Amino acid sequence: MVRLPSLPRALRWVLFTAALLLVIAIAVPLLLAPWLGGRVHAFARSRGLEASWKRLAFEWPATVVLRGITLRHAGTGTLVFRADRAEAALAPRLGSLRPRVTRLELGGSLISLPAATETATDAGAVETTRTGAGPAAPRVRAAAEQLVDAVLLPARRLPELRFTDIAVLRGDSLFARLDALTLTHHSGGAQFAAVGLLAGDQHVPFDATLQWRADDRLVGRAGFRIPDERGDETPLALLFDGRVTQDRRAGIVRIEPGTRLTVGQADVLLDAEVRRAGPRFRLALEMDHLSADAVQQSLPRAVLGPLRDLAVNGSWDWRASVDVDVSQPDSTRFSADVIPHGLTLDARGSRLRLSDLTRPFVAAIHIPPDRIVFRDLSDSNENFRPLARISPLLRSAVLTNEDGGFYQHRGFNPGAIQGAMADNLRAGAFRRGAGTITMQLARNLYLGHRRTLSRKGQEVVMAWVLEHLTGLSKDRLLEIYLNIIEWGPDVHGANEAARYYFAKDASELTLDEALFLTVVIPSPARWRTRVDARGELRPWARSQMAFIARKMAEHAWLAPEQVPADSALHVTLRGRAAELLSPRASAAADSVGG
């Protein structure tokens, strides 16, 4: 027998170590991958989700790779998340067998969020679906708690994040797409960057970078390229500089007073706080010494819209605050105030002819989605009615349902905004708006009906101008409103509506007829849904009308003994509206949506 020479001891240790490392290199991925898969499944199930993937692998050095990962709702199977590739880099944790994630990468991702299907009315005073006192809806509380948890995350100790090509499926999502989202660390701080598209009628490209330093100072910028009506993109830059502190033990995040957000030539001072208790959210904003020139030079054409045609002299300060405790919606507080300094309209410099509103004029009325019709608001138009020739019952019913505080507020109603916020928190959806008659007037005459944040801001500004700088009385504003609002197909103004539905003058309406016309206002194109084929009021329409009558009595616009019971309400349609209810006309109307 031939005897092999013995190997040196050091070499034997080298070979043994190499063999052991080879076994580990082969065994660890085989053993660790199923364990990691179980952890992913458990994590998903704890959140009501089911996870699946095409491939899960452990790659050296210490990297877990998932390909074709999908998350779905466990009950419905609805898609929540999908990614072509997810990769996590691991590192050992001192004193624990569980590794920590040092880097997380996602590529080719899709996030599908449930869209809010509920719609809000624009009634500022009453909404027939008000939910009454009580806590916020569970879904609102859950979302608020998740938001608080997110802002309390220790960003300076989180894994580095590198997400690319993220698509978002949701009709009311803030983002349409995120091309890149990164979180990196340096010098004890964290830097966040994002590039993508904001959702909206026109997608807005944006990029943002924020650096949160070890001393809690947060600095950064965000840029937006906002397309105007011509399709030209105008840049808008926001600069942020301030201190943001976290007290994770107490569950509080603060944007410290004195923090500055710069928008062009305008500086906004911020003071904000988020608390886990509640959860509670508070924000206060201040802007001083604003002028029309500074605003127009700071904001793009698309953000200003028709306001760029408005010229004013003087300056103003602006204050706004909101405080929301999700556990107590009725404690919601909102305030906003403009402090003018010699503020007057510049009639020569304005292309918006607001002075026309003081006398007879031809109104250009904006109709959704993007149409304009004209009405002559003078005695030359046989359907124009001065306020005194419009039924007091109709005036009171419309005021009650659309803007009960019309004669008390000066353009927008903070109390109505507080009430709407509380009701929406309880409902868990955007059920009730807080638009005033003056805001609706601004929208109908100047702004149109596109549902964008910039258009809503324009509406608030224009309502303030109409109430404070034009010299128009409340009666004149209401008179214009009642002569231009849409009440049906090509039906504008109270007298056209009275003739269309009841073949009578606007001064002759009964209480039931006035209540019917009032409930038509929020969706005039769908007026036929409020009656059956014989023209009888549907029960839910009677309920709405009776509700408005009761609120009229609360405002002392109707004697208590005049408030009708639901079952007593009745209208008889005549004229063009009655013709549409004939069998042949009704079938034709149904074919085009009524």
C-alpha positions in Angstrom: 0.0 0.0 0.0 1.3 3.4 -1.0 1.3 5.9 1.8 0.5 9.5 0.9 2.7 12.1 2.4 1.0 14.0 5.2 0.1 17.6 4.6 1.5 20.4 6.7 -0.8 21.3 9.5 -1.2 24.9 8.3 -2.2 23.7 4.9 -4.7 21.3 6.4 -6.3 24.2 8.3 -6.5 26.3 5.1 -8.1 23.4 3.2 -10.5 22.8 6.0 -11.5 26.4 6.2 -11.9 26.6 2.5 -14.1 23.5 2.5 -16.2 24.9 5.4 -16.7 28.3 3.6 -17.7 26.4 0.5 -20.3 24.4 2.4 -21.5 27.6 4.0 -21.7 29.3 0.7 -23.8 26.5 -0.7 -25.9 25.7 2.4 -26.7 29.3 3.6 -28.6 30.2 0.4 -30.4 26.9 0.4 -31.4 27.2 4.1 -31.8 31.0 4.4 -34.0 31.4 1.3 -37.0 29.4 2.7 -36.6 31.2 6.1 -36.7 34.6 4.4 -39.6 33.5 2.3 -41.5 32.6 5.4 -40.7 36.0 7.0 -42.0 37.8 3.9 -45.2 35.8 3.9 -45.7 36.5 7.7 -45.0 40.2 7.2 -47.6 40.4 4.4 -50.2 38.4 6.3 -49.9 40.7 9.3 -51.1 43.4 7.0 -54.0 41.5 5.4 -52.0 40.7 2.3 -50.8 37.7 0.4 -47.3 37.7 -1.1 -46.1 35.7 -4.1 -43.0 35.8 -6.3 -41.3 34.1 -9.2 -38.0 33.6 -7.6 -36.4 34.2 -4.2 -32.6 33.9 -3.9 -29.8 34.7 -1.5 -26.8 36.1 -3.3 -23.4 36.9 -1.9 -22.4 39.1 -0.3 -25.5 38.9 2.0 -28.1 40.1 -0.5 -31.7 38.8 -0.8 -33.3 39.1 -4.3 -37.0 38.7 -5.1 -38.1 38.7 -8.7 -41.7 39.2 -9.8 -43.0 39.9 -6.3 -46.7 40.6 -6.0 -48.8 41.7 -3.0 -52.6 41.3 -3.1 -55.4 41.8 -0.6 -56.0 38.5 1.2 -59.8 38.8 1.0 -60.4 40.3 -2.4 -57.3 39.3 -4.3 -57.0 43.0 -5.5 -53.5 43.9 -6.6 -51.7 46.2 -4.1 -48.0 46.1 -5.2 -45.9 44.6 -7.9 -42.2 44.8 -8.6 -40.0 43.3 -11.2 -37.1 43.2 -8.8 -36.7 43.7 -5.0 -33.2 43.5 -3.5 -32.2 43.9 0.2 -28.6 44.0 1.5 -28.2 42.4 4.9 -25.6 42.9 7.7 -25.2 41.1 11.1 -26.7 42.8 14.1 -24.7 42.8 17.3 -26.3 40.7 20.0 -29.0 39.3 17.7 -29.4 36.5 15.2 -31.7 38.6 13.1 -29.7 40.6 10.4 -30.5 44.2 9.7 -31.3 45.6 6.3 -28.7 48.1 5.1 -30.0 48.8 1.6 -33.3 48.2 -0.1 -33.7 48.5 -3.9 -36.9 48.2 -6.0 -37.2 48.3 -9.7 -40.1 48.4 -12.1 -42.7 48.8 -9.3 -46.5 49.4 -9.5 -48.5 50.5 -6.5 -52.3 50.2 -6.7 -54.3 52.2 -4.2 -58.1 52.2 -3.8 -59.5 55.4 -5.2 -62.0 57.3 -3.2 -65.3 56.9 -5.0 -67.3 59.2 -2.8 -68.0 62.7 -4.1 -68.5 65.9 -2.2 -71.3 68.4 -2.6 -70.4 72.0 -2.9 -73.0 73.1 -0.3 -71.4 75.3 2.2 -74.2 75.3 4.7 -75.9 71.9 4.9 -75.3 68.5 3.5 -78.0 65.9 3.8 -75.6 63.1 4.5 -74.0 64.6 7.5 -72.8 61.9 9.9 -73.3 63.7 13.2 -71.0 63.8 16.2 -68.6 61.0 16.8 -65.0 59.8 16.1 -63.2 59.7 12.8 -63.9 56.8 10.6 -61.5 53.8 11.2 -59.9 54.1 7.8 -59.1 57.8 8.5 -57.6 56.9 11.9 -55.6 54.1 10.4 -54.2 56.4 7.6 -53.4 59.1 10.2 -51.6 56.6 12.4 -49.6 55.3 9.4 -48.7 58.9 8.5 -47.5 59.6 12.1 -45.5 56.4 12.1 -43.9 57.5 8.8 -42.8 60.9 10.0 -41.5 59.4 13.2 -39.2 57.0 11.4 -35.6 57.5 12.3 -34.6 58.6 8.7 -31.0 59.1 9.6 -30.8 55.4 10.7 -33.0 53.8 8.0 -31.6 51.6 5.3 -30.5 53.3 2.2 -33.3 53.3 -0.4 -33.1 53.2 -4.2 -36.4 52.9 -5.9 -36.8 53.3 -9.7 -39.6 53.3 -12.2 -42.6 53.4 -9.8 -46.0 53.7 -11.3 -49.0 54.6 -9.1 -52.5 53.5 -10.0 -55.2 55.6 -8.3 -57.4 58.3 -9.8 -56.9 60.7 -6.9 -53.3 59.9 -6.1 -50.8 62.8 -5.7 -48.3 61.0 -7.9 -48.7 59.6 -11.4 -45.2 58.2 -11.5 -42.0 58.2 -9.5 -38.9 57.8 -11.8 -36.5 57.7 -8.8 -36.7 57.8 -5.0 -33.6 57.6 -3.0 -32.5 57.9 0.7 -28.8 58.1 1.3 -26.6 58.8 4.4 -23.6 61.0 5.0 -22.0 62.9 7.9 -24.6 61.6 10.3 -27.5 63.0 8.3 -29.9 61.7 5.6 -30.5 63.0 2.1 -33.8 62.3 0.3 -34.3 62.8 -3.4 -37.2 62.2 -5.8 -38.0 62.7 -9.5 -41.3 62.0 -11.2 -44.8 63.2 -12.3 -47.5 64.7 -10.1 -51.0 63.6 -11.1 -53.7 66.0 -12.3 -55.5 67.1 -15.4 -52.0 67.8 -16.8 -49.1 65.8 -15.3 -46.5 68.0 -13.7 -42.8 66.9 -13.8 -41.1 67.5 -10.5 -37.8 66.9 -8.7 -37.0 67.4 -5.0 -34.0 67.1 -2.8 -34.0 67.4 1.0 -31.0 67.1 3.4 -31.7 66.4 7.1 -28.5 67.1 8.9 -27.3 65.7 12.2 -28.2 69.0 14.0 -31.9 68.7 12.9 -31.6 71.4 10.2 -33.6 70.5 7.1 -32.7 72.2 3.9 -33.8 71.5 0.3 -35.6 72.5 -2.8 -38.4 71.2 -5.0 -38.9 72.2 -8.6 -42.1 71.8 -10.7 -42.5 72.4 -14.4 -46.2 73.4 -14.7 -47.8 73.5 -18.1 -50.1 76.4 -19.0 -53.1 76.5 -21.3 -50.7 76.7 -24.3 -48.7 73.6 -23.1 -45.6 75.7 -22.2 -43.9 74.5 -19.0 -43.0 77.2 -16.5 -40.7 76.4 -13.6 -41.7 76.8 -10.0 -39.1 76.5 -7.3 -39.7 76.0 -3.6 -36.8 76.4 -1.1 -37.1 75.0 2.4 -34.8 76.0 5.3 -35.6 75.3 9.0 -35.4 72.8 11.9 -37.3 69.6 12.1 -37.1 67.7 15.4 -38.3 64.3 16.4 -39.2 63.2 19.9 -39.8 59.5 19.2 -40.4 58.6 22.8 -43.2 61.2 23.2 -44.4 60.6 19.6 -44.0 64.2 18.4 -42.5 65.7 15.3 -42.1 69.5 15.1 -41.3 72.0 12.3 -39.9 74.7 14.5 -41.1 78.3 14.4 -39.1 80.4 12.0 -38.8 77.7 9.4 -39.0 79.3 6.0 -40.5 78.2 2.7 -39.5 80.5 -0.1 -41.7 80.7 -3.3 -40.1 83.0 -5.8 -40.0 86.4 -4.1 -42.4 85.4 -1.3 -41.4 83.9 2.1 -43.8 81.7 4.1 -43.0 81.2 7.8 -44.0 77.7 9.0 -44.8 76.3 12.4 -46.2 72.8 12.5 -46.5 69.8 14.8 -47.5 66.1 14.4 -48.5 64.1 17.5 -49.1 60.4 17.8 -51.7 61.1 20.6 -54.9 61.6 18.6 -53.2 61.6 16.1 -53.1 65.4 16.0 -51.9 67.7 13.2 -51.2 71.4 13.5 -50.0 73.9 10.9 -49.6 77.7 11.0 -48.6 79.8 8.0 -47.6 83.5 7.9 -46.8 85.8 4.9 -46.0 89.5 5.2 -45.8 92.5 2.8 -47.2 90.7 -0.3 -47.8 92.7 -3.4 -49.4 91.8 -6.7 -46.2 92.2 -8.6 -44.3 89.9 -6.2 -47.0 87.2 -6.5 -47.1 87.4 -10.3 -43.4 87.2 -10.5 -43.2 84.3 -8.1 -45.9 82.0 -9.5 -46.3 80.5 -13.0 -49.1 81.5 -15.4 -50.9 78.1 -14.9 -51.0 78.6 -11.1 -52.3 82.2 -11.3 -54.8 81.5 -14.1 -57.2 84.5 -14.5 -55.6 86.2 -11.5 -52.7 87.3 -13.7 -55.3 89.7 -15.3 -56.1 91.2 -12.0 -54.2 94.3 -10.8 -54.3 95.8 -7.3 -52.5 98.6 -5.5 -51.1 98.2 -2.0 -49.9 95.2 -0.1 -51.3 92.6 2.4 -50.3 90.1 5.0 -51.8 86.6 5.2 -52.3 84.3 8.1 -53.7 80.7 8.1 -53.8 77.8 10.6 -55.4 74.4 10.9 -55.5 72.1 13.9 -57.0 68.6 13.5 -57.3 66.0 16.3 -58.4 62.8 14.6 -59.8 61.4 17.8 -62.0 64.4 18.2 -63.2 65.7 14.8 -65.4 68.3 16.3 -62.4 70.0 17.9 -61.0 70.9 14.4 -60.0 74.5 14.1 -59.4 76.5 10.9 -58.7 80.1 10.4 -57.5 82.3 7.6 -57.2 86.1 7.4 -56.0 88.7 5.0 -54.6 92.0 6.5 -54.7 94.7 3.8 -52.4 97.7 3.7 -53.9 100.3 1.3 -55.3 97.5 -0.9 -57.4 98.7 -3.8 -58.3 97.5 -7.3 -56.3 99.0 -10.2 -59.1 99.4 -12.7 -56.7 100.6 -15.5 -54.2 97.8 -15.0 -56.8 95.0 -14.7 -58.0 93.0 -17.7 -60.7 91.5 -15.5 -63.5 93.9 -15.8 -64.9 93.5 -12.3 -66.5 96.9 -12.4 -69.0 95.5 -15.0 -70.6 93.6 -12.1 -72.0 96.8 -10.7 -74.2 97.4 -13.7 -76.1 95.5 -16.4 -73.6 93.2 -18.3 -73.4 90.1 -20.4 -72.1 87.2 -18.3 -69.8 84.6 -19.8 -70.8 81.5 -17.8 -68.3 78.6 -17.5 -70.1 75.2 -17.8 -68.4 71.9 -17.0 -66.3 70.5 -18.4 -65.0 73.3 -20.6 -67.8 75.3 -22.2 -69.0 78.9 -22.1 -72.5 80.2 -22.5 -73.7 83.8 -22.4 -76.6 85.5 -20.6 -77.6 89.2 -20.7 -78.1 90.4 -17.2 -80.2 93.4 -18.1 -83.8 94.3 -18.7 -83.2 93.5 -22.4 -83.3 89.8 -21.4 -86.9 88.8 -20.7 -85.6 86.1 -18.2 -83.4 88.4 -16.1 -84.9 88.9 -12.7 -83.8 91.5 -10.1 -83.6 90.0 -6.7 -86.9 91.5 -5.6 -88.7 89.6 -8.4 -87.3 86.2 -7.4 -89.5 84.2 -5.0 -88.3 84.8 -1.4 -88.9 81.0 -0.8 -86.4 80.2 -3.6 -83.9 82.7 -2.3 -84.1 81.3 1.2 -84.0 77.7 0.1 -80.9 78.2 -2.0 -79.1 80.2 0.7 -79.9 77.4 3.2 -78.5 74.6 1.1 -75.7 76.4 -0.7 -74.4 78.9 1.9 -76.3 79.4 5.1 -73.8 82.0 6.3 -73.7 84.0 3.1 -74.8 87.3 4.8 -72.3 86.8 7.6 -69.0 85.8 5.9 -66.8 87.8 3.6 -66.1 85.4 0.8 -65.3 82.1 2.5 -66.6 80.6 5.7 -64.1 79.3 8.2 -66.9 77.8 10.3 -68.3 75.9 7.3 -64.7 74.7 6.5 -64.3 73.4 10.1 -67.7 71.6 9.9 -66.9 70.1 6.6 -63.5 68.8 7.8 -65.1 67.2 10.8 -67.9 65.6 8.8 -65.4 64.3 6.2 -63.2 62.8 9.0 -66.2 61.0 10.4 -67.4 59.8 7.0 -63.9 58.6 6.0 -64.4 60.3 2.6 -64.7 63.7 1.0 -68.5 64.0 1.4 -69.0 67.7 2.1 -67.4 70.8 0.7 -67.4 74.3 2.1 -67.8 76.4 -1.0 -69.6 79.7 -0.6 -72.0 81.4 -3.1 -69.3 84.0 -3.7 -66.7 81.2 -4.5 -69.2 79.6 -6.9 -69.8 83.0 -8.5 -66.1 83.4 -9.1 -65.9 79.9 -10.6 -68.9 80.4 -12.9 -67.8 83.8 -14.1 -64.0 83.7 -14.3 -62.4 80.4 -13.4 -64.1 77.3 -14.8 -64.6 74.0 -13.1 -61.3 72.1 -13.4 -60.7 70.2 -10.1 -57.1 71.4 -9.4 -55.5 72.8 -6.3 -54.4 75.9 -8.2 -58.0 76.5 -9.4 -59.3 76.2 -5.8 -56.7 78.7 -4.6 -57.8 81.1 -7.4 -61.4 80.7 -6.3 -60.6 81.7 -2.7 -58.6 84.7 -3.8 -61.3 85.9 -6.3 -64.0 85.4 -3.8 -62.1 87.6 -1.3 -61.6 90.3 -4.0 -65.3 90.2 -5.0 -66.3 90.7 -1.3 -63.7 93.3 -0.3 -62.5 95.3 -3.2 -65.4 95.7 -5.7 -67.9 97.4 -3.5 -70.6 94.9 -4.5 -73.3 94.4 -2.0 -74.4 90.9 -0.8 -77.7 91.4 -2.5 -76.1 92.2 -5.8 -73.8 89.1 -5.6 -76.8 86.9 -4.8 -78.8 88.5 -7.7 -76.0 87.7 -10.2 -75.7 84.2 -8.8 -79.4 83.4 -9.1 -79.5 84.7 -12.7 -76.5 82.6 -14.0 -76.4 79.3 -12.3 -77.2 76.2 -14.2 -80.5 74.5 -13.5 -80.8 72.0 -16.4 -79.8 71.6 -20.1 -79.1 75.1 -21.3 -81.2 76.4 -18.4 -79.6 79.3 -16.5 -81.0 81.5 -13.9 -84.1 81.3 -11.7 -86.7 82.5 -14.2 -85.5 80.1 -17.0 -85.6 77.3 -14.4 -89.1 78.3 -13.2 -90.4 78.2 -16.8 -88.5 75.0 -17.7 -89.9 73.0 -14.8 -93.2 74.7 -13.9 -94.1 77.0 -16.8 -94.4 80.0 -14.4 -92.4 83.1 -13.4 -89.7 82.9 -10.7 -91.7 85.2 -8.5 -94.6 82.7 -8.4 -92.9 79.6 -7.0 -94.5 77.6 -4.2 -92.4 76.2 -1.3 -92.4 72.7 -2.8 -91.3 74.1 -6.2 -88.6 76.2 -4.6 -87.3 73.2 -2.7 -87.2 71.1 -5.8 -85.2 73.7 -7.7 -82.8 73.9 -4.8 -82.0 70.2 -4.8 -81.4 70.3 -8.6 -78.5 72.8 -8.3 -75.7 70.4 -7.2 -76.2 68.2 -10.3 -78.5 69.9 -12.8 -77.8 67.4 -15.6 -79.3 64.7 -13.5 -82.5 66.4 -12.5 -84.6 63.5 -13.9 -83.2 61.1 -11.3 -85.3 63.0 -8.6 -88.6 62.0 -10.2 -90.0 58.8 -11.5 -91.5 58.2 -15.0 -94.8 59.8 -13.9 -93.1 62.9 -12.6 -93.6 62.0 -8.9 -90.9 62.8 -6.4 -88.7 59.9 -5.4 -88.6 59.3 -1.6 -84.9 60.3 -1.3 -85.6 63.6 -3.1 -88.5 64.3 -0.7 -86.2 63.6 2.2 -83.7 66.1 0.9 -86.3 68.8 0.3 -87.8 68.3 3.8 -84.4 68.5 5.3 -83.8 71.9 3.6 -87.2 73.1 4.8 -86.3 72.3 8.4 -83.0 74.1 8.1 -84.9 77.1 6.7 -87.0 77.2 9.8 -83.8 77.1 11.9 -82.6 80.2 10.1 -86.0 81.8 10.7 -86.6 81.9 6.9 -89.6 79.7 7.3 -92.2 79.5 10.0 -92.1 76.2 11.9 -95.7 75.4 11.1 -94.9 75.8 7.4 -92.3 73.0 7.4 -93.8 70.1 5.4 -93.5 66.4 6.2 -91.7 64.3 3.6 -94.9 62.7 2.4 -96.6 66.0 1.9 -94.1 67.3 -0.7 -95.4 67.3 -4.3 -94.6 69.0 -7.5 -96.2 69.0 -10.9 -93.8 69.3 -13.8 -94.9 71.3 -16.8 -93.3 72.8 -19.9 -90.1 71.4 -21.4 -89.4 69.3 -18.3 -92.8 67.6 -18.5 -92.3 66.9 -22.2 -89.1 64.9 -21.4 -91.1 62.6 -19.2 -93.4 61.4 -22.0 -92.6 57.8 -22.9 -90.9 58.6 -26.2 -88.9 61.6 -24.9 -88.0 59.8 -21.7 -86.5 56.9 -23.7 -84.5 59.3 -25.8 -83.3 61.2 -22.8 -82.2 57.9 -21.1 -80.2 56.9 -24.2 -78.0 60.0 -23.8 -77.8 60.1 -20.0 -80.8 62.3 -19.3 
